[in-house]
Amino acid sequence: MTLQDTNTAAARAPHIGQAHRRQTARRHLAGRGRFVSDIVLPRMLHAAFVRSPMARGRIVEIDTRDAEQSPGVVRVFTARDLNPSCKPWTGTLDHFASMVSAPQNILAEEEVLWAGHPVAMVLARTRAEAEDACELVMLDIEEGEACVDGHAALSGDAPRAAPGLDSNLCFQTVLETMAVDAAFAGAAHVVEGDFTFGRHTAVTLEPRSVVADFDAASEQLTVHHGTQTPYQFQDIYARHFGLSESRVRVIAPDVGGSFGMKLHLYNEEMAAVAASLKLGRPVKFVADRLESFVSDIHARDHKVSARMALDAEGTILAMEVDDMTQIGAFSTYPRTSVAEGNQVVRLMGAPYRMPDYRGRLSVVFQNKVQTSQYRAVGHPIACAVTEALVDKAAARLGVDPFEIRARNVVPDDAYPFVSATGYSFEKLSHEACLAKLRDLMDYDALRAEQAALRERGIYRGIGIAPFVEITNPGAAFYGVGGARISAQDGAVVRLTPSGEVQCAISVTEQGQGTETIISQIVADQLGVAPEQVKVTTGDTDTTPSGGATWACRGAGIGGETALRAGRKLQGQILALAGQILQSDPADLALADGHVVDAQSGTRRMPLAEIGRIATYRPDTLPEAADNSLTAAEHFAPSGYPFDFTNGIQASLVEVDVETGIVRLLKHWVVEDCGRIINPLLVDEQIRGGVVQGLGPALFEECLYDETGQMTNASLADYLVPMACEMPDIVIGHVETPTNDTILGAKGVGEAGTAAAGVAALNAVNDALSPFKAEIRQTPMTPLRILAALGHV
């Protein structure tokens, strides 16, 4: 047997589990990306918006006459022009019982409800001309009293944040077990704290962008949209504008980041569609950085009071939590602004055997930009409150932070396990992650170094934080509430006449490497190299419908769909090859681009020859032979409602107690995302997530004054973490595959964000412990640290 007739060990090695660079990386590095902002269509108009300068007010008059005469202007629209063409939307879901939110429409009608609320839309030949004309629109708005603070908004005499509301309470719920009060009454120790988590926002590399193009001749609406979820928006545009879904095509080309921000419905995108429908011309809107701050959704904005009960040995008995989530004037559509707070109260105490729990959630309206789902929805808040209290308990008992967690985490052999909040965990690995982290960071040596440095007036701190992450949500996550958001994904895999493979799939790409991992999975099923698999995503006309990318479902659900489609096509190819070669298909396999003998690996026929015969010479095949080389598959998880992942993070910081400045020295992550498909991309996702967790912990915050004006709405004033601020991030892995799927993969995209912030928070508080100082608000700015130290 010659080398030509056999597969090498390298060729036989599976691609799943191997590091492969993102397939799109070289194209993007060469400047060959195609984003919505790159799209130019014939007769295209550019949109700009006139926005409310105040947080609350009554519109008295809008005078557009001068703007209409401005050079390059084609049309100026106000609410009376656009709103009648669109069915209003309300950000409520049935499974959040008693949830309320006022109806929304494209442009403000009688009242403006936040500073930045779009009031008029100008269409011109260029964006610059549209912006110039916006300056000529005369607004007469009678300023009203704005609701800014959530606690004040809940008082009986507070003005309503939006018309039609009976109160400023959007939603309220309580989760509790029967023995909470008894647990606290009998506790040897109770630790507590009040926590404030500031607003922040996504600041994606590519701003929100859309090109809507309605062709009246064919009655076809094509929307080029920078989004994670083209199928969601296909449904929304069809329903809200009264169009046939088959006549609505949404294309998500290259997308420069989203992190959840581009999941949601925005006024500007709906305005672009409405204007294109009216004019029969393409309409383009790309948000600039200034308006992104007052129109993109914001994240977090929680005020939490919490306490934890423990026995004399430091065993956690119960938690009681009260979370007030502040969400702006409306709940976002279609996923709501309640989902964040709901996950906060349900993820509290998730890593621990804690038997009892009470969690109250109040979701409150205010006259600010809406808040909603952002990377690691609710996780950083739940993790921060839980782990800050665990650290306080360790200090109270004089127990090492590692030791108190080791005493309380759910043991690795105790699964399946149901948390006090009702979450069902199939299999997690807290004990293995704790042990691996301790070794990875050389914990005992760090503590010795910390003590020595304190003798010299250098204050370093070490913080650790286990976490649990929600991934692979099933249909009940949204479907039960009535949202038309799919839990399933679809894939169509075909062998081309040249022997290469194409895969059209519903999960989408925003830079995380979706196309690369799908190519690896499909390649393993069909015996080809990943480079021979072309993956197509993000087009509702050319890919099967599905949930797309959110909640860390791309690998676990999309990957499983691709695997099953690939295996189905593998069976079809082997059946056809068996007929051609007069062999039993069970004796054949696919490897290195060939049909091979399953036992010896001897090559029998190239895939290209299979493709050629099936495509061009089916007449030579036996009668009734199936020459189809295309397989379709749809998959939705049907086991556990979620495939939870877990891990633990640690942070090493140094605090200058004279200036309040924090230096991040090093960060560690040990995570368990089930079966790892591509370790390089997993580590990239973790590192990116850690940075997005550290950003709001130390730098990022949307600041508002008492009138509802955002006071730092520019990149000159809003701080984002840069490379020079970030520490080395060391990563380790534990693999506990889920049994819900063949692939066994869970998600990883939000793992880094979930616990990075509280690892840093606990580290800062550890550094401040010699001064009996503590900080409970993020971001941990120098001023807040100095205040905690009593210096200001």
C-alpha atoms as one frame of an Amber mdcrd trajectory, in Angstrom:
protein
   0.000   0.000   0.000   1.533   3.292  -1.085   1.396   6.613   0.701  -0.896
   7.806  -2.083  -3.390   5.049  -1.259  -3.465   5.608   2.470  -4.454   8.436
   4.724  -1.831   9.847   6.993  -2.469  10.085  10.707  -2.778  13.830  10.330
  -5.398  13.494   7.624  -7.376  11.048   9.746  -7.279  13.273  12.827 -10.674
  14.840  13.515 -11.026  18.570  13.038 -13.378  18.927  16.002 -11.178  19.833
  18.948  -8.424  21.327  16.794  -7.377  24.980  16.595  -8.282  26.609  13.278
  -8.079  30.333  12.615 -11.260  32.141  11.692 -11.874  31.764   7.979 -12.854
  35.414   7.654  -9.757  36.782   9.403  -7.532  37.158   6.364 -10.293  38.807
   4.329 -10.974  41.330   7.080  -7.290  42.036   7.644  -7.013  42.789   3.931
  -9.854  45.312   4.209 -12.167  43.138   2.115 -15.055  43.022   4.579 -18.518
  43.915   3.340 -20.528  45.655   6.012 -23.863  47.426   5.637 -22.024  50.749
   5.654 -20.180  49.580   2.498 -23.391  48.975   0.551 -24.279  51.523  -2.114
 -27.430  51.014  -4.194 -28.776  53.027  -7.143 -31.006  55.979  -6.144 -30.154
  55.427  -2.487 -31.094  58.072   0.057 -29.417  58.705   3.393 -31.350  59.185
   6.619 -30.641  61.363   9.616 -32.900  62.017  12.586 -34.002  65.008  14.579
 -33.967  63.938  18.217 -35.487  65.248  21.386 -33.069  67.464  23.316 -34.864
  66.707  26.593 -35.850  63.613  28.532 -39.571  64.374  28.772 -41.804  66.844
  27.064 -44.938  67.557  25.025 -44.489  68.259  21.323 -46.157  71.581  20.548
 -44.975  72.068  16.959 -42.527  70.663  14.404 -41.701  73.063  11.568 -39.930
  71.284   8.696 -40.327  73.920   5.957 -36.754  75.208   5.982 -35.368  71.678
   6.158 -37.425  70.640   3.135 -35.775  73.398   1.090 -32.265  72.507   2.189
 -29.834  71.353  -0.551 -30.025  67.655  -1.361 -33.115  66.980   0.748 -35.728
  64.701  -0.825 -38.245  64.304   2.010 -38.759  65.125   5.661 -41.022  62.789
   7.589 -42.704  63.224  10.956 -44.856  60.810  12.938 -48.023  61.580  10.965
 -46.233  60.561   7.771 -44.616  57.295   8.877 -46.400  55.932  11.921 -49.708
  55.007  10.202 -47.832  52.577   7.941 -46.553  50.533  10.876 -48.376  48.399
  13.423 -47.209  49.580  16.878 -45.112  47.209  18.970 -45.244  46.436  22.681
 -42.339  44.833  24.537 -44.287  42.367  26.662 -44.352  38.555  26.835 -47.153
  36.405  28.197 -45.004  34.348  30.557 -44.075  37.505  32.483 -47.491  37.717
  34.105 -48.873  41.238  34.610 -45.996  42.829  32.674 -46.903  46.170  31.066
 -45.289  48.525  28.569 -46.725  51.357  26.486 -47.092  50.814  22.721 -44.271
  52.234  20.613 -44.102  53.504  17.072 -41.496  54.847  14.696 -41.365  58.537
  15.599 -42.470  60.403  18.708 -46.061  61.583  18.324 -47.363  63.731  21.152
 -44.616  63.314  23.723 -40.870  62.699  23.814 -39.780  60.159  26.421 -35.978
  60.291  26.519 -33.235  62.630  25.402 -32.529  61.205  21.955 -36.079  60.082
  21.126 -36.392  60.468  17.319 -38.954  63.091  16.309 -38.369  63.611  12.576
 -36.529  61.851   9.764 -34.686  63.673   6.977 -33.836  61.922   3.705 -31.202
  63.420   1.448 -28.723  62.480  -1.249 -25.887  62.320   1.283 -25.661  61.853
   5.018 -24.010  65.259   5.396 -26.898  66.975   3.606 -29.394  65.110   5.777
 -27.580  66.174   8.944 -27.434  69.812   7.803 -31.164  69.784   7.171 -31.848
  68.332  10.620 -30.397  71.541  12.064 -33.129  73.494  10.253 -36.067  71.582
  11.740 -37.658  73.779  14.376 -38.908  71.927  17.441 -41.224  73.447  20.014
 -41.317  71.069  22.973 -42.867  71.943  26.311 -40.524  70.377  28.846 -42.056
  68.080  31.433 -40.835  66.426  34.599 -38.742  63.358  33.889 -38.488  60.163
  35.919 -34.765  59.575  36.355 -34.215  57.566  39.537 -35.923  54.200  39.878
 -36.759  54.524  43.566 -38.326  57.947  43.020 -40.219  56.626  40.008 -42.012
  54.111  42.239 -43.382  56.746  44.620 -47.106  57.337  44.356 -46.876  60.921
  43.124 -44.105  60.336  40.564 -44.833  61.410  36.986 -45.386  58.511  34.610
 -42.443  57.704  32.345 -44.767  57.092  29.377 -48.398  57.908  28.596 -51.005
  55.301  29.445 -49.142  53.810  32.403 -50.922  53.364  35.726 -47.549  53.324
  37.465 -43.872  53.158  36.600 -43.695  49.485  37.507 -43.177  47.368  34.397
 -43.032  43.996  36.123 -42.685  42.490  39.558 -42.219  38.942  40.771 -41.094
  36.985  43.810 -39.357  33.600  43.857 -39.161  31.858  47.210 -38.858  28.567
  48.983 -40.787  27.765  52.140 -38.004  27.898  54.741 -36.233  31.182  53.945
 -37.288  32.978  57.104 -36.433  29.980  59.278 -32.997  29.747  57.653 -32.193
  33.347  58.542 -33.671  33.025  62.022 -31.447  30.050  62.787 -28.295  31.263
  61.037 -25.054  31.628  62.938 -23.922  34.342  60.526 -25.717  36.778  58.217
 -23.816  38.964  55.782 -25.474  41.621  53.679 -24.897  44.503  51.335 -26.412
  47.050  48.977 -24.973  47.074  45.462 -25.219  49.485  42.553 -24.349  48.509
  38.991 -23.989  51.370  36.543 -25.400  51.544  33.034 -23.113  50.888  30.131
 -23.503  50.187  26.428 -22.016  48.028  23.687 -19.772  50.437  21.718 -19.504
  47.894  18.906 -16.788  48.289  16.291 -19.539  48.735  13.671 -22.481  50.949
  14.709 -26.077  49.983  14.000 -26.726  50.108  10.274 -29.473  49.306   7.786
 -30.266  49.700   4.082 -33.944  49.128   3.290 -34.808  48.649  -0.388 -38.417
  48.195  -1.517 -39.006  47.283  -5.151 -42.614  48.184  -5.947 -42.526  46.273
  -9.245 -41.900  42.932  -7.554 -43.341  43.953  -4.173 -40.069  42.751  -2.667
 -38.536  44.329   0.430 -34.835  43.630   0.869 -33.223  44.854   4.071 -29.453
  44.760   4.498 -29.204  44.801   8.263 -26.284  44.630  10.686 -27.948  42.178
  13.050 -27.519  38.836  14.779 -31.036  37.649  13.916 -32.141  38.142  10.296
 -35.055  35.690  10.609 -36.450  37.576  13.612 -36.438  40.791  11.610 -37.922
  39.151   8.534 -40.897  38.242  10.695 -41.079  41.687  12.309 -40.932  43.643
   9.057 -43.554  41.400   7.464 -46.015  41.576  10.352 -45.658  45.221  11.277
 -45.807  46.550   7.720 -48.449  44.115   6.477 -46.191  42.338   3.985 -46.000
  38.728   2.894 -43.063  37.096   4.679 -41.976  35.502   1.408 -41.580  39.025
  -0.003 -39.272  40.139   2.810 -35.597  39.301   2.570 -33.177  40.234   5.347
 -29.458  39.987   4.672 -26.932  40.238   7.492 -23.550  40.636   5.743 -20.372
  41.091   7.756 -21.385  42.357  11.199 -18.838  44.225  13.278 -19.884  42.984
  16.695 -23.236  43.013  18.446 -23.024  41.484  21.947 -26.828  41.445  22.075
 -27.226  45.124  21.242 -28.285  44.432  17.629 -30.937  41.887  18.644 -33.522
  44.522  19.401 -35.992  46.536  17.361 -35.067  50.201  16.981 -37.014  53.203
  15.753 -34.440  54.073  13.115 -34.478  50.692  11.354 -38.279  50.734  11.239
 -38.146  54.285   9.879 -35.805  53.229   7.079 -38.176  50.426   6.066 -41.231
  52.697   6.247 -39.537  55.393   4.152 -38.412  52.906   1.507 -41.932  51.507
   1.278 -43.290  55.011   0.749 -40.709  56.208  -1.771 -39.764  52.989  -3.531
 -36.101  53.903  -3.128 -33.307  52.442  -0.979 -32.895  54.198   2.360 -29.697
  53.922   4.367 -29.107  54.689   8.021 -25.806  54.249   9.837 -25.683  55.524
  13.409 -22.813  57.811  14.289 -21.071  57.445  17.635 -22.859  60.370  19.254
 -26.354  59.135  18.466 -25.435  55.548  19.309 -25.081  56.600  22.935 -28.655
  57.910  23.005 -30.313  55.263  20.836 -28.498  51.915  21.242 -29.817  49.932
  24.177 -27.951  50.332  27.434 -27.176  47.459  29.782 -27.517  46.602  33.485
 -28.601  49.569  35.714 -29.445  47.525  38.805 -29.762  48.382  42.465 -29.640
  45.270  44.613 -30.042  44.670  48.322 -29.046  41.186  49.419 -28.185  39.079
  52.432 -26.862  35.568  52.958 -27.357  33.189  55.889 -24.687  30.679  56.952
 -24.265  28.172  59.749 -21.328  28.125  62.153 -19.186  26.036  59.780 -19.738
  28.419  56.886 -22.344  26.397  55.002 -24.652  28.648  52.973 -28.239  28.211
  54.131 -30.153  30.862  52.200 -30.089  34.121  50.285 -32.605  36.953  50.152
 -32.312  39.393  47.251 -34.209  42.492  46.143 -33.288  43.663  42.639 -34.559
  46.876  41.084 -33.856  46.900  37.341 -34.222  50.274  35.623 -35.103  49.990
  31.936 -35.989  53.335  30.335 -39.413  54.463  29.122 -40.334  51.220  27.316
 -39.573  47.532  27.437 -37.642  46.581  24.317 -39.253  44.522  21.588 -39.490
  41.606  20.976 -37.328  40.135  23.787 -38.343  42.553  26.569 -36.295  44.429
  29.114 -37.516  42.089  31.859 -35.363  39.146  30.786 -32.232  40.674  32.344
 -33.711  41.076  35.818 -35.447  37.721  35.566 -32.100  36.020  35.013 -30.517
  38.035  37.822 -32.904  36.717  40.463 -32.801  33.165  39.045 -28.997  32.893
  38.842 -28.326  34.042  42.406 -26.353  31.443  44.313 -26.213  29.184  41.241
 -22.895  27.414  42.000 -23.893  26.482  45.551 -25.964  23.849  47.384 -27.930
  26.641  49.052 -31.352  25.117  49.902 -33.455  28.232  50.437 -33.931  31.485
  48.583 -36.166  34.509  48.206 -35.722  36.834  45.255 -37.803  39.910  44.534
 -37.597  41.629  41.167 -38.980  45.067  40.343 -38.549  46.325  36.773 -39.010
  50.090  36.664 -39.625  52.628  33.906 -37.661  55.883  33.699 -37.022  58.572
  31.085 -33.712  57.296  29.827 -32.527  55.156  26.936 -33.997  51.661  27.059
 -31.966  48.868  28.627 -32.129  45.265  27.552 -30.153  42.101  26.823 -26.406
  42.505  26.503 -23.633  39.914  26.635 -24.137  37.635  29.672 -27.710  38.740
  30.352 -28.101  39.103  34.112 -25.078  36.914  34.852 -22.627  39.617  36.049
 -25.183  41.024  38.493 -26.149  37.675  40.006 -22.541  36.567  40.147 -21.345
  39.843  41.676 -23.917  39.891  44.460 -23.455  36.206  45.277 -19.669  36.204
  45.254 -19.292  39.501  47.092 -21.410  38.057  49.901 -19.440  34.797  49.879
 -16.227  36.805  50.305 -17.810  38.757  53.172 -18.800  35.470  54.775 -15.261
  34.106  54.397 -13.880  37.203  56.117 -16.472  36.939  58.884 -15.544  33.316
  59.592 -11.809  33.780  59.028 -11.879  31.201  56.214  -9.888  31.356  52.982
 -12.029  32.354  49.942 -11.136  29.102  48.168 -12.027  27.031  51.214 -15.495
  28.520  51.774 -16.354  27.906  48.134 -15.042  24.354  48.260 -17.350  23.719
  51.216 -20.420  25.015  49.395 -20.277  24.360  45.647 -22.486  21.595  44.298
 -20.215  18.511  44.251 -19.312  17.179  40.838 -20.936  13.847  41.668 -24.242
  15.361  42.861 -25.854  15.903  39.457 -28.497  16.212  38.172 -29.255  19.044
  40.579 -32.062  21.590  40.937 -31.169  24.992  42.397 -33.231  26.801  45.005
 -34.351  29.166  42.217 -35.643  26.267  40.113 -32.904  25.840  37.500 -32.140
  22.229  36.523 -28.467  21.446  36.014 -27.534  18.339  34.040 -23.844  18.156
  34.930 -21.395  20.840  36.060 -17.809  20.740  37.339 -17.307  23.301  40.095
 -14.956  21.160  42.172 -12.713  20.362  39.213 -12.639  24.032  38.176 -11.782
  25.220  41.689  -8.890  22.801  41.929  -7.588  23.623  38.486  -7.721  27.373
  39.093  -5.831  27.105  42.365  -3.015  25.263  40.624  -3.103  27.501  37.545
  -2.592  30.699  39.521  -0.217  29.245  42.124  -2.522  30.625  44.785  -0.425
  30.009  47.878   2.576  31.790  46.345   0.402  34.777  45.427  -0.873  35.041
  49.011   2.685  34.952  50.339   3.737  37.668  47.899   0.683  39.747  48.844
   1.598  39.644  52.532   5.198  40.607  51.853   4.195  43.553  49.673   1.775
  44.885  52.298   4.706  45.228  54.664   6.140  47.655  52.080   2.887  49.633
  51.673   1.907  47.982  48.376  -1.697  46.797  48.425  -2.557  43.946  46.137
  -5.764  41.960  46.157  -6.892  38.566  44.923 -10.508  37.923  43.996 -12.141
  34.707  42.871 -15.619  34.032  41.517 -17.275  30.798  40.352 -20.040  31.236
  37.783 -22.818  29.410  35.976 -23.704  30.405  32.406 -26.978  29.844  30.533
 -26.489  28.417  27.019 -28.456  26.536  24.343 -31.940  27.744  25.406 -34.883
  25.570  24.390 -38.210  26.619  22.913 -39.725  27.530  26.275 -37.227  30.375
  26.702 -39.290  32.728  24.515 -41.852  30.631  22.662 -43.983  30.068  25.737
 -44.383  33.839  26.067 -45.562  34.331  22.512 -42.407  35.799  20.973 -41.706
  34.637  17.427 -38.098  33.762  18.263 -36.942  30.337  17.176 -35.103  27.837
  19.367 -34.298  25.593  16.389 -31.703  25.951  13.662 -31.554  24.630  10.142
 -28.703  23.523   7.891 -28.546  22.465   4.255 -25.340  20.649   3.289 -24.493
  19.642  -0.273 -21.653  18.055  -2.164 -20.721  20.030  -5.277 -19.791  18.412
  -8.608 -16.147  19.268  -7.858 -16.187  17.339  -4.593 -16.304  20.344  -2.299
 -18.972  21.021   0.306 -21.370  23.907   0.850 -23.322  24.466   4.045 -26.093
  27.029   4.365 -26.997  27.463   8.021 -29.215  29.704  10.120 -26.680  30.592
  12.837 -24.931  33.854  12.029 -21.461  35.372  12.207 -20.496  38.561  14.029
 -16.779  37.888  14.281 -16.843  35.039  16.787 -15.903  32.337  14.276 -19.282
  30.689  13.647 -18.436  29.888  10.024 -15.150  28.281  11.068 -16.581  25.928
  13.681 -19.430  24.913  11.383 -16.903  24.090   8.660 -14.929  21.950  11.133
 -18.015  20.019  12.198 -19.209  19.407   8.650 -15.694  18.534   7.479 -15.456
  15.777  10.085 -18.691  14.200   8.896 -17.721  14.243   5.220 -14.015  13.480
   5.356 -12.773  16.748   3.902 -10.658  19.624   5.184 -12.495  22.581   6.748
 -11.093  24.766   3.953 -13.170  22.695   1.520 -16.419  23.581   3.293 -17.995
  26.876   2.273 -20.393  28.122   4.948 -23.150  30.602   4.096 -24.971  32.524
   6.831 -27.165  35.535   7.361 -29.545  35.589   4.355 -33.191  34.651   4.822
 -33.534  33.818   1.102 -30.597  31.433   0.863 -30.337  29.830   4.309 -32.933
  27.833   6.272 -34.875  29.624   8.978 -33.672  29.370  12.553 -32.901  31.134
  15.785 -29.525  32.500  14.588 -26.972  33.670  17.165 -27.805  34.715  20.730
 -27.565  33.236  24.238 -24.480  31.173  23.359 -26.369  28.818  21.062 -24.263
  28.937  17.886 -22.065  25.919  18.628 -24.426  23.902  20.792 -27.525  24.156
  18.593 -26.198  25.358  15.237 -23.244  22.987  15.489 -25.498  20.051  16.312
 -27.695  20.926  13.329 -24.652  20.976  11.043 -23.406  17.670  12.446 -26.725
  15.948  11.825 -27.041  17.374   8.319 -23.485  16.311   7.568 -24.133  12.795
   8.791 -27.276  12.584   6.716 -25.339  13.631   3.611 -22.581  11.182   4.520
 -25.130   8.381   4.410 -26.404   9.497   1.022 -22.878   9.679  -0.427 -21.913
   6.251   0.901 -25.132   4.704  -0.399 -24.455   6.120  -3.853 -20.787   5.123
  -3.712 -21.823   1.602  -2.735 -23.942   1.320  -5.853 -21.179   2.659  -8.085
 -18.467   0.493  -6.482 -20.781  -2.479  -5.930 -19.863  -2.491  -2.252 -21.831
  -2.536   0.969 -22.058   1.104   2.172 -21.278  -0.165   5.680 -17.837  -1.184
   4.438 -17.077   2.328   3.176 -16.128   5.593   4.863 -15.204   9.149   3.911
 -11.697  10.488   4.502  -9.320  12.963   2.900 -11.772  13.870   0.144 -12.311
  10.247  -0.877 -14.556   7.279  -0.387 -12.273   4.790   1.369 -12.379   1.268
   2.672 -13.630   1.583   6.243 -11.158  -0.957   7.624  -7.933  -0.290   5.741
  -8.375   3.320   4.650  -7.628   2.388   1.046  -8.949   5.040  -1.295 -11.731
   3.797  -3.580 -13.078   6.941  -5.262 -12.644  10.726  -4.977 -15.647  12.726
  -3.820 -15.228  14.776  -6.978 -15.981  11.654  -9.022 -19.126  11.036  -6.982
 -20.147  14.622  -7.651 -19.397  14.345 -11.360 -21.363  11.157 -11.880 -24.367
  12.255  -9.805 -24.531  15.655 -11.497 -23.555  15.011 -15.103 -23.991  11.282
 -15.701 -26.879  10.033 -13.589 -27.846   7.942 -16.600 -24.952   5.596 -15.756
 -26.282   4.877 -12.281 -28.356   1.812 -11.444 -32.108   2.205 -11.828 -33.753
   3.909  -8.813 -30.376   5.115  -7.484 -30.663   8.279  -5.420 -28.286  10.791
  -6.954 -29.250  13.677  -4.625 -26.221  15.127  -2.922 -28.067  17.557  -0.649
 -29.214  17.000   2.924 -31.318  19.266   5.116 -31.695  19.082   8.869 -33.432
  21.095  11.576 -32.656  20.640  15.239 -34.056  22.052  18.467 -32.959  20.958
  21.950 -35.545  18.812  23.701 -33.776  17.714  26.869 -32.967  20.208  29.610
 -34.417  23.722  29.145 -30.824  25.037  29.070 -27.374  23.520  28.781 -25.648
  25.314  31.652 -21.912  25.779  31.623 -19.722  26.752  34.524 -16.274  27.898
  35.520 -14.340  30.145  37.856 -12.322  33.317  37.448  -9.660  35.052  39.487
  -8.203  38.531  39.333  -5.009  40.027  40.742  -5.019  43.802  41.193  -2.947
  46.512  42.807  -4.663  49.535  44.334  -2.875  52.834  44.861  -4.518  53.961
  48.083  -3.334  57.545  47.568  -4.939  58.012  44.129  -7.601  55.290  44.029
  -6.211  53.935  40.767  -6.529  50.192  40.182  -3.987  48.262  38.122  -5.096
  44.944  36.699  -2.069  42.670  36.990  -3.357  39.280  35.896  -6.587  37.405
  35.299  -7.311  33.671  35.217 -10.257  31.723  33.853 -11.055  28.033  34.102
 -14.215  27.187  32.202 -16.231  24.145  31.155 -18.178  24.613  27.909 -18.657
  20.906  27.248 -16.976  19.537  24.171 -14.545  22.076  22.745 -14.816  22.387
  18.967 -12.021  24.914  18.398  -9.800  25.759  21.403  -8.345  28.838  19.693
 -11.772  30.383  19.159 -12.958  29.348  22.624 -10.017  31.175  24.173 -10.682
  34.215  21.958 -14.291  34.290  23.158 -13.228  34.013  26.794 -10.640  36.781
  26.511 -13.069  39.104  24.736 -15.737  38.331  27.306 -13.372  39.034  30.195
 -12.563  42.453  28.756 -16.289  43.193  28.426 -16.736  42.190  32.039 -13.820
  44.266  33.300 -14.927  47.314  31.301 -18.035  48.128  33.376 -16.270  46.986
  36.542 -13.639  49.725  36.234 -14.348  52.130  33.359 -17.672  52.091  31.524
 -20.719  53.995  32.749 -23.502  55.983  31.084 -23.820  58.984  33.390 -27.057
  60.982  33.664 -27.882  64.213  35.428 -31.027  64.882  37.417 -32.941  66.028
  34.303 -32.296  62.806  32.355 -29.483  64.100  30.159 -26.635  61.698  29.471
 -23.572  63.751  30.328 -20.825  61.615  28.792 -22.380  60.591  25.481 -19.192
  60.547  23.422 -16.026  58.511  23.226 -14.176  61.539  24.523 -15.918  61.088
  27.884 -17.165  57.494  27.983 -14.270  55.248  28.958 -13.778  51.858  27.325
 -10.973  49.458  28.235  -8.015  49.566  25.884  -5.246  47.018  25.390  -2.887
  48.878  27.700  -5.343  48.583  30.630  -5.958  44.873  30.216  -3.892  42.215
  32.028  -2.595  38.918  30.734  -5.489  36.451  30.749  -4.557  32.840  31.482
  -7.111  30.197  30.494  -7.653  26.583  31.506 -10.379  24.133  30.550 -12.484
  21.327  31.945 -14.727  19.417  29.516 -18.098  18.038  30.616 -20.090  17.373
  27.424 -23.859  17.586  27.532 -25.725  14.361  26.829 -28.554  16.311  25.202
 -26.732  16.299  21.853 -24.423  14.127  19.801 -21.856  16.918  19.637 -21.872
  17.583  23.386 -20.996  21.259  22.976 -22.285  24.044  25.167 -21.827  27.784
  24.734 -18.884  29.914  25.794 -19.479  33.419  24.450 -20.711  34.912  27.722
 -18.536  32.972  30.158 -15.792  35.583  30.332 -18.226  38.422  30.975 -20.186
  36.570  33.657 -17.617  36.667  36.472 -14.788  38.992  35.408 -16.307  42.042
  37.078 -16.848  40.483  40.489 -13.444  38.790  40.419 -12.015  42.316  40.082
 -14.452  43.700  42.689 -13.471  41.052  45.216  -9.802  41.650  44.420 -10.138
  45.396  45.029 -11.956  44.797  48.301  -9.259  42.319  49.300  -6.648  44.997
  48.630  -8.632  47.504  50.708  -9.234  45.082  53.598  -6.343  46.381  55.779
  -8.193  49.721  55.860 -11.603  48.160  56.688 -12.842  49.729  53.471 -15.271
  48.212  50.982 -16.699  49.195  47.620 -20.072  47.969  46.376 -20.615  50.069
  43.269 -19.346  49.612  39.753 -17.534  50.966  37.939 -14.918  51.181  40.686
 -13.633  54.613  39.767 -10.724  56.205  41.625 -13.121  58.686  43.228 -15.352
  55.907  44.562 -12.355  54.018  45.928 -11.050  57.161  47.636 -14.523  57.709
  49.097 -14.543  54.144  50.439 -11.165  54.837  52.033 -12.537  58.017  53.607
 -10.115  60.252  51.708 -12.873  62.318  50.044
